[in-house]
């Protein structure tokens, strides 16, 4: 997947590629990165490791992205609805990303949410 003035972005699925294309089509989106960071932390006595799919950065955040919970810099997990993550683990990922990086983590179960 290509983005303006950046090297080719590697993707792990067709859904991830569609989400990247939708984001890159928005003129307000100034940067995209795939597999941008890996966070490690201890939770419930076990070492956890997590790598979100996409980092999206916007010059000015359009209302439609803001309404979905995005901020000017947002980490995105792209997974279809059938991919299950325990609610408490997902909430912990959201919390640890916010604490460690100061930005939100959101999940897009389908590309349709991005295309709205």
Buried (B, 14 or more C-beta within 10 A) or exposed (E): BEBEEEEEBEBEEEBBBBBBBBBBEBEEBBBBBBBBEEBEBEEEEEEBEBEBBBBBBBEEBBEEBEEEEBBBBBBBBBBEEEEEEEEEEBEBBBEBBEEEBEBBBBBBBBBEEBEE
